Amino acid sequence: MENGDHVAFCSFLTNNFPLVNDHPDVAGLLRDPHILQNLGAAMANRFLDEGITKIIAPEARGPVLGVLVATYLKAGLVLVRKDGRNHPGADSTITSEQTWTGERISFLARSFDLHESDRVLVVDDWATTGNTIRVAKQFTNDMGATYVGSSVIVNKAGTEILDELNVMRLVNYDDLV
């Protein structure tokens, strides 16, 4: 996606983002075929020249978005599931600090999904506290792979979190409500 197309798509998202009960509805974005066809490219845009080999996609919406970005970047997809879900071969548990819900969440991962040579992009729907992204970054670092950054649709995090985790976002929450 060319830079001008990326800017136009982000503007289109901001102006056409569905709201449910005055809250941005990421699931509603997926109903729109135009948005769905362009979402992977838009989320991958800033990382095109970073040599990404794996996309880590935390549950719940991460896997849906992660497959779009992984397909676009021709990278592999690594799922990080919430504890209590079926994840055959999971051999790593990482617990987040408090997420936007105020709870700490444990995630399951599989060490054999990453290699030291991998360059990793984390893909999720929102950035708020950054703690889900930090879990994926910790897993990446624990496996000796290289964390490159994260891409999200909606940003509600502060600048310090965006900088710390190298988060690229398509829209800002405040522009949607």
C-alpha positions as CSV (number, residue, x, y, z in Angstrom):
1,M,0.0,0.0,0.0
2,E,1.5,3.3,-1.1
3,N,1.8,6.0,1.6
4,G,-0.9,8.2,0.1
5,D,-3.3,5.2,-0.1
6,H,-2.4,4.4,3.5
7,V,-3.3,7.9,4.7
8,A,-6.5,7.9,2.6
9,F,-7.5,4.5,4.1
10,C,-6.9,5.6,7.7
11,S,-9.0,8.7,7.0
12,F,-11.7,6.5,5.5
13,L,-11.6,4.3,8.7
14,T,-11.8,7.3,11.0
15,N,-14.8,8.7,9.1
16,N,-16.6,5.3,8.7
17,F,-15.8,3.5,11.9
18,P,-19.0,1.8,13.2
19,L,-20.1,2.6,16.7
20,V,-22.2,0.4,19.0
21,N,-23.5,2.1,22.1
22,D,-21.1,5.0,21.3
23,H,-18.1,2.6,21.4
24,P,-15.9,1.8,18.4
25,D,-16.9,-1.6,17.0
26,V,-13.9,-3.4,15.6
27,A,-16.0,-6.4,14.8
28,G,-18.2,-4.1,12.7
29,L,-15.3,-3.2,10.5
30,L,-14.9,-6.8,9.4
31,R,-18.4,-6.7,7.8
32,D,-17.3,-4.2,5.2
33,P,-15.6,-6.0,2.3
34,H,-13.6,-2.9,1.2
35,I,-12.2,-2.5,4.7
36,L,-11.5,-6.2,5.1
37,Q,-9.6,-6.3,1.7
38,N,-7.4,-3.4,2.7
39,L,-6.9,-3.9,6.4
40,G,-3.9,-6.3,6.2
41,A,-2.0,-3.9,3.9
42,A,-2.8,-0.9,6.1
43,M,-1.7,-2.7,9.3
44,A,1.5,-3.9,7.6
45,N,2.4,-0.6,5.9
46,R,5.0,0.7,8.3
47,F,6.7,-2.6,8.6
48,L,7.1,-3.6,4.9
49,D,10.9,-3.2,4.9
50,E,11.5,-4.7,8.3
51,G,12.0,-8.4,7.2
52,I,9.1,-9.6,9.4
53,T,9.0,-13.4,9.4
54,K,6.3,-14.1,12.1
55,I,3.2,-12.3,13.2
56,I,2.2,-12.9,16.8
57,A,-1.6,-12.6,17.2
58,P,-2.9,-12.5,20.8
59,E,-6.4,-13.8,21.4
60,A,-9.2,-12.7,21.0
61,R,-9.3,-10.6,17.8
62,G,-5.5,-10.8,17.1
63,P,-5.7,-14.0,15.1
64,V,-8.4,-12.6,12.8
65,L,-6.3,-9.5,12.1
66,G,-3.0,-11.4,12.3
67,V,-3.8,-13.7,9.4
68,L,-4.6,-10.6,7.2
69,V,-1.2,-9.0,8.0
70,A,0.7,-12.3,7.8
71,T,-0.7,-13.0,4.4
72,Y,0.2,-9.6,3.2
73,L,3.7,-9.8,4.5
74,K,4.2,-13.4,3.5
75,A,5.0,-14.2,7.1
76,G,4.0,-17.0,9.5
77,L,1.3,-16.7,12.1
78,V,1.9,-17.5,15.8
79,L,-1.1,-17.7,18.1
80,V,-0.9,-16.6,21.7
81,R,-4.1,-17.9,23.5
82,K,-5.7,-17.0,26.7
83,D,-5.2,-19.5,29.5
84,G,-8.0,-22.1,29.7
85,R,-8.3,-22.3,25.9
86,N,-7.1,-25.3,23.9
87,H,-3.6,-24.7,22.6
88,P,-2.0,-28.1,21.9
89,G,1.7,-28.1,22.8
90,A,1.6,-24.9,24.8
91,D,4.7,-24.9,27.0
92,S,5.0,-21.2,28.0
93,T,2.6,-19.2,30.2
94,I,3.1,-15.5,30.5
95,T,0.8,-13.3,32.7
96,S,0.2,-9.7,31.8
97,E,0.1,-6.8,34.1
98,Q,-3.4,-5.3,34.4
99,T,-5.1,-5.0,31.0
100,W,-7.9,-2.5,30.2
101,T,-10.3,-4.7,32.2
102,G,-8.2,-4.2,35.3
103,E,-7.4,-7.9,35.4
104,R,-4.1,-9.7,34.8
105,I,-4.5,-12.3,32.0
106,S,-2.4,-15.4,31.5
107,F,-1.5,-16.3,27.9
108,L,-0.3,-19.6,26.6
109,A,2.4,-19.9,23.9
110,R,4.4,-22.6,22.2
111,S,8.2,-22.2,22.2
112,F,8.6,-24.2,19.0
113,D,6.6,-21.5,17.0
114,L,9.5,-19.0,17.1
115,H,13.1,-19.3,16.2
116,E,16.0,-17.1,17.1
117,S,16.2,-15.9,13.4
118,D,12.5,-14.6,13.5
119,R,11.6,-11.0,13.3
120,V,8.3,-10.5,15.0
121,L,5.4,-8.1,14.5
122,V,2.6,-8.2,17.1
123,V,-0.9,-7.6,15.6
124,D,-4.0,-6.8,17.7
125,D,-7.1,-4.7,17.5
126,W,-6.5,-2.2,20.3
127,A,-3.6,-0.6,22.3
128,T,-4.8,0.7,25.7
129,T,-2.4,-0.3,28.5
130,G,0.1,-2.0,26.2
131,N,0.2,-5.0,28.5
132,T,-1.1,-7.6,26.0
133,I,1.6,-6.4,23.5
134,R,4.2,-6.6,26.3
135,V,3.2,-10.3,26.9
136,A,3.9,-11.0,23.2
137,K,7.1,-9.0,23.3
138,Q,8.3,-10.9,26.4
139,F,7.5,-14.2,24.7
140,T,9.5,-13.1,21.6
141,N,12.4,-12.0,23.7
142,D,12.3,-15.2,25.8
143,M,12.6,-17.3,22.6
144,G,15.6,-15.2,21.4
145,A,13.7,-13.8,18.4
146,T,13.6,-10.1,17.6
147,Y,10.6,-7.9,18.5
148,V,10.2,-5.3,15.7
149,G,7.0,-3.6,16.8
150,S,3.2,-3.9,16.9
151,S,0.3,-2.8,14.7
152,V,-3.2,-2.1,16.0
153,I,-6.3,-0.7,14.5
154,V,-7.3,1.6,17.4
155,N,-5.0,3.4,19.8
156,K,-6.1,4.5,23.2
157,A,-2.6,4.4,24.7
158,G,-0.4,7.3,25.6
159,T,2.6,8.4,23.6
160,E,5.1,6.7,26.0
161,I,3.5,3.3,25.4
162,L,3.4,3.8,21.7
163,D,7.1,4.7,21.7
164,E,8.2,2.0,24.1
165,L,6.5,-0.8,22.1
166,N,6.9,0.8,18.6
167,V,3.1,0.7,18.0
168,M,1.7,1.7,14.7
169,R,-2.0,2.5,14.8
170,L,-4.5,3.2,12.1
171,V,-6.9,5.4,14.1
172,N,-6.9,7.1,17.5
173,Y,-9.8,6.4,19.8
174,D,-10.4,10.1,20.5
175,D,-11.0,10.7,16.8
176,L,-13.8,8.1,16.7
177,V,-15.9,9.2,19.7
